[in-house]
Amino acid sequence: MKILIFAEVYYPDVCGGGEFSTRQMAEALAGKGHDVVVRCLGKSSCNETLNGVRVKRRHVKGLSEHFLSNTKNNHVDDPFTQFDKIMRKWGDLYPSNKLLELYRSVIGKEQPDVVHTVSPMSYMGRYNLWKAAHDLRIPVSHVCRGPNLLELKFLGGKLDAFNRQRNAKASSYLTALAAPSRYMLKQHVAAGIRGSRINEVIYNAVGLEPAELSEDLMAQKEDMVLYAGEIKKEKGIDTLLRAMEGLENVKLLLIGRGDMADRIRAQASDTGPATELIDWMEREELFAYMRRAKAVILPSKWEEPFGRILVEAICNGTIAIGSDRGGIPEVLDHDERYIFRSGDARGLRRRMERVLNLSASEYPEEAAGQQKAALRFSDDTFADKWERFFLKQLDP
């Protein structure tokens, strides 16, 4: 089976967890003997093969820089103004003969068995891409890794209903739709955005085997809680900071970048070592910090599509705590010991205190319980489900 994947960017260009999931999916399918081709934007136009996946990058002036500016491994300024974004949005929502013919040509040359989009293809003519595959009688699918098809970040959300309506119309060309959580799938289906034949939840995998909860690992643990991700209000950082108030001799480690970072860094320098903020780092270094923490927190105020950082923490032998938004409760197996109401700093503090005060025998027991529940996110399950997802689209 030849699978043609369209993405905004692809490894090693990484914006967040979505790019890790795309790479895992593509490499797993290539490992199963399928011909996997990824077409994406890049710094320059080139073709290469990465771990069995054929990657075709194209540089499109302005568009490439816009997406690369959001990646962690590139330092590029975003050239798009708000006006540019509004004008380019047209092709995502309405027919364009120019974009339709472009995608028909690209897909026609590749001659895939299935076409799949792994990112919203914003400003890249998503409507026309889906229609091109449909017109060529090739099954086309999409995975919803975020709320982009539901929310249009213009005018304070006043155009969200219009955006959903247009994307529902475009989804009539989709054979299949996938999402990394039941929550995310339900949100899209309820808005009329769905595949004509297949609508499935395929949980993300994190590419990690659960760590052995040994005495050596437990000996690394410090009275420290950790957050890794964007340092922004919508991620619940303010809730986490309030929850830390009054927790004596407990360190808060924040790892990431965002518009709250400078203020937090300035406050931390005034108050001492209780709060530390570190810039983005490679995964292995992050995992080393995770293993030292007693809790990893995801306090989001926005609807998280999944909650990858929680699974990574659990696999590294650290107890995970998250808010009740989006797919987070699914990741934590709906266990109220580890889930608090979004924005409830007291509720979060109670859960952190309970975990921090677990005894030497209780902590590994609870960590083992979370690891058992996280077996749903294994690499093998992830790969098998994606293979079946594409094969089912080829069934008559």
Backbone hydrogen bonds, N-H to C=O, Kabsch-Sander energy under -0.5 kcal/mol:
donor,donor_aa,acceptor,acceptor_aa,energy
3,I,1,M,-0.6
3,I,35,D,-2.8
4,L,2,K,-0.6
4,L,114,V,-2.5
5,I,3,I,-0.6
5,I,37,V,-3.3
6,F,116,H,-2.9
7,A,39,R,-2.2
13,D,10,Y,-2.0
14,V,12,P,-0.7
19,E,16,G,-0.9
20,F,16,G,-0.9
21,S,17,G,-2.3
22,T,18,G,-2.3
23,R,19,E,-2.2
24,Q,20,F,-2.5
25,M,21,S,-2.6
26,A,22,T,-2.7
27,E,23,R,-2.8
28,A,24,Q,-2.4
29,L,25,M,-2.4
30,A,26,A,-2.2
31,G,27,E,-2.3
32,K,28,A,-0.9
33,G,30,A,-1.7
34,H,29,L,-2.1
35,D,1,M,-1.8
36,V,34,H,-0.8
37,V,3,I,-2.6
37,V,35,D,-0.5
38,V,54,R,-3.0
39,R,5,I,-2.9
39,R,37,V,-0.5
40,C,56,K,-2.0
41,L,8,E,-2.1
42,G,58,R,-1.4
46,C,44,S,-0.6
46,C,57,R,-1.6
48,E,55,V,-2.4
50,L,53,V,-2.7
51,N,49,T,-0.5
53,V,50,L,-2.0
54,R,36,V,-2.3
54,R,52,G,-0.5
55,V,48,E,-3.4
55,V,53,V,-0.6
56,K,38,V,-3.3
56,K,54,R,-0.5
57,R,46,C,-2.6
57,R,55,V,-0.6
58,R,40,C,-1.9
60,V,58,R,-0.7
61,K,59,H,-0.5
63,L,61,K,-1.2
64,S,60,V,-3.1
66,H,62,G,-2.1
67,F,63,L,-1.9
68,L,64,S,-2.7
69,S,65,E,-1.7
70,N,67,F,-1.3
71,T,68,L,-1.4
72,K,14,V,-3.3
76,V,74,N,-0.6
85,K,81,T,-2.1
86,I,82,Q,-2.1
87,M,83,F,-2.4
88,R,84,D,-2.5
89,K,85,K,-1.4
90,W,87,M,-0.9
91,G,88,R,-0.7
92,D,89,K,-1.3
93,L,89,K,-0.9
93,L,90,W,-1.2
94,Y,90,W,-2.3
100,L,96,S,-3.0
101,E,97,N,-2.4
102,L,98,K,-1.8
103,Y,99,L,-2.6
104,R,100,L,-2.3
105,S,101,E,-2.2
106,V,102,L,-2.3
107,I,103,Y,-2.7
108,G,104,R,-2.4
109,K,105,S,-2.1
110,E,106,V,-1.7
111,Q,107,I,-2.2
113,D,2,K,-2.2
114,V,2,K,-1.7
115,V,139,P,-2.7
116,H,4,L,-2.6
117,T,141,S,-2.2
118,V,6,F,-2.1
119,S,6,F,-0.6
124,M,121,M,-2.0
126,R,121,M,-0.5
128,N,91,G,-0.8
129,L,125,G,-1.9
130,W,126,R,-2.4
131,K,127,Y,-2.1
132,A,128,N,-2.2
133,A,129,L,-2.0
134,H,130,W,-2.2
135,D,131,K,-3.0
136,L,132,A,-1.5
137,R,134,H,-1.7
138,I,133,A,-2.6
141,S,115,V,-2.1
142,H,176,A,-1.3
143,V,117,T,-1.8
144,C,178,A,-2.8
145,R,143,V,-1.1
150,L,147,P,-1.7
151,E,147,P,-2.4
153,K,151,E,-0.6
154,F,152,L,-3.0
157,G,154,F,-1.5
158,K,155,L,-1.3
159,L,154,F,-0.7
160,D,157,G,-1.5
163,N,159,L,-2.5
164,R,160,D,-2.6
165,Q,161,A,-2.2
166,R,162,F,-2.3
167,N,163,N,-2.3
168,A,164,R,-2.2
169,K,165,Q,-1.7
170,A,166,R,-2.1
171,S,167,N,-2.1
172,S,169,K,-1.3
173,Y,170,A,-1.9
174,L,171,S,-1.6
175,T,140,V,-3.1
176,A,140,V,-1.2
177,L,198,I,-2.2
178,A,142,H,-2.5
179,A,200,E,-1.5
185,L,181,S,-2.1
186,K,182,R,-2.8
187,Q,183,Y,-2.1
188,H,184,M,-1.6
189,V,185,L,-2.7
190,A,186,K,-2.5
191,A,187,Q,-0.9
192,G,189,V,-1.8
193,I,188,H,-2.6
194,R,192,G,-0.8
196,S,174,L,-2.4
197,R,175,T,-2.3
198,I,175,T,-1.8
200,E,177,L,-2.4
202,I,179,A,-2.6
202,I,200,E,-0.5
206,V,377,F,-0.7
211,A,315,C,-3.3
214,S,212,E,-2.2
218,M,214,S,-2.3
219,A,215,E,-2.0
220,Q,216,D,-0.7
220,Q,217,L,-1.1
221,K,218,M,-1.1
222,E,292,R,-3.0
224,M,222,E,-2.5
225,V,251,K,-2.6
226,L,295,A,-2.3
227,Y,253,L,-2.5
229,G,255,I,-2.5
231,I,257,R,-2.6
232,K,230,E,-1.6
235,K,232,K,-1.2
236,G,233,K,-2.5
237,I,232,K,-1.1
240,L,236,G,-2.0
241,L,237,I,-2.5
242,R,238,D,-2.1
243,A,239,T,-2.3
244,M,240,L,-1.5
245,E,241,L,-0.6
245,E,242,R,-0.9
247,L,244,M,-2.2
248,E,246,G,-1.1
250,V,247,L,-0.9
251,K,223,D,-2.5
252,L,274,A,-3.5
253,L,225,V,-2.6
253,L,251,K,-0.5
254,L,252,L,-0.5
254,L,276,E,-3.1
255,I,227,Y,-2.6
256,G,254,L,-0.5
256,G,278,I,-2.5
260,M,231,I,-2.3
261,A,258,G,-1.6
264,I,260,M,-2.2
265,R,261,A,-2.8
266,A,262,D,-2.2
267,Q,263,R,-2.3
268,A,264,I,-2.7
269,S,265,R,-1.7
270,D,266,A,-1.0
271,T,267,Q,-1.9
272,G,268,A,-1.5
275,T,272,G,-0.7
276,E,252,L,-2.7
278,I,254,L,-3.0
286,L,282,E,-2.1
287,F,283,R,-2.9
288,A,284,E,-1.6
289,Y,285,E,-1.6
290,M,286,L,-2.4
291,R,287,F,-2.2
292,R,288,A,-0.8
292,R,289,Y,-0.7
293,A,289,Y,-1.3
293,A,290,M,-0.7
294,K,224,M,-2.7
295,A,224,M,-1.1
296,V,319,I,-2.0
297,I,226,L,-2.8
298,L,321,I,-2.2
301,K,234,E,-2.7
302,W,234,E,-1.3
304,E,302,W,-1.4
310,L,307,G,-1.2
311,V,307,G,-1.1
312,E,308,R,-2.4
313,A,309,I,-2.0
314,I,310,L,-2.4
315,C,311,V,-2.6
316,N,312,E,-1.3
317,G,314,I,-1.8
318,T,313,A,-2.4
319,I,294,K,-0.8
321,I,296,V,-2.5
322,G,338,Y,-2.7
323,S,298,L,-2.0
324,D,340,F,-0.9
327,G,304,E,-3.7
328,I,325,R,-1.8
331,V,327,G,-1.7
332,L,328,I,-2.0
333,D,330,E,-1.5
334,H,329,P,-3.4
335,D,332,L,-1.9
336,E,334,H,-0.8
338,Y,335,D,-2.2
339,I,336,E,-0.5
340,F,322,G,-1.7
344,D,341,R,-2.5
345,A,343,G,-1.3
348,L,344,D,-2.1
349,R,345,A,-2.6
350,R,346,R,-2.5
351,R,347,G,-1.6
352,M,348,L,-2.5
353,E,349,R,-3.0
354,R,350,R,-2.1
355,V,351,R,-2.0
356,L,352,M,-2.9
357,N,353,E,-1.7
358,L,355,V,-1.5
363,Y,359,S,-2.5
365,E,361,S,-1.0
366,E,362,E,-2.3
367,A,363,Y,-2.6
368,A,364,P,-2.2
369,G,365,E,-1.5
370,Q,366,E,-2.0
371,Q,367,A,-2.1
372,K,368,A,-2.2
373,A,369,G,-1.8
374,A,370,Q,-1.6
375,L,372,K,-1.2
376,R,373,A,-0.9
377,F,374,A,-2.1
378,S,375,L,-1.3
382,F,378,S,-2.1
383,A,379,D,-2.6
384,D,380,D,-2.6
385,K,381,T,-2.3
386,W,382,F,-2.0
387,E,383,A,-2.2
388,R,384,D,-2.3
389,F,385,K,-2.2
390,F,386,W,-1.8
391,L,387,E,-2.5
392,K,388,R,-2.6
393,Q,389,F,-0.7
394,L,390,F,-0.6
394,L,391,L,-1.2
395,D,392,K,-0.9
